[in-house]
Amino acid sequence: MRVKSNDGFVLLLLLLVGAIIGSIIGAALGDLVPILNYGKSVGVDPFLLDLSVVNITFGFKLTLNVSGIIGIVLAFVLYRKL
């Protein structure tokens, strides 16, 4: 499969899958290699907007750990090889 160099959707999808798989592996191996679980969370805590007719909840939180970053880097390398 040949991927165009400007195909951003494939890159975004691979980076997301790499981060998820990396985080899962980090959680599984976190007891053996504790540095894999080191990470930070950034984002906005959920808050409620009550408009009497509609209640809307907003929030976004991104948590990355070392193994997730390794997964992102490996996914990017895989993308460059495609």
C-alpha positions, 0 to 999 in steps of 0.5 A: 500500500503506497500512501501519499506524503500529504495524506494527513488522515492516515498519519493521524490514525497511525499516531492515535493507534500508536499512542493507544497501543503504547499506553496499553503496553506501558500499563502491562509492563509498568511493574517491570519497568516503572519509567514507562508509566511516567506521564502527565495529564493536560486538559480542561476538567469537565464543566456543565453549561446549563441553558435551562433547555439543554445541558451541555458538558464540556471537557478534554483531557490528554494523558501521555506517558513514556510508552505512549510517546514511544508508540507515537514515534514508532507509528511515525516511523512506520508512516514514513516507511509506507 
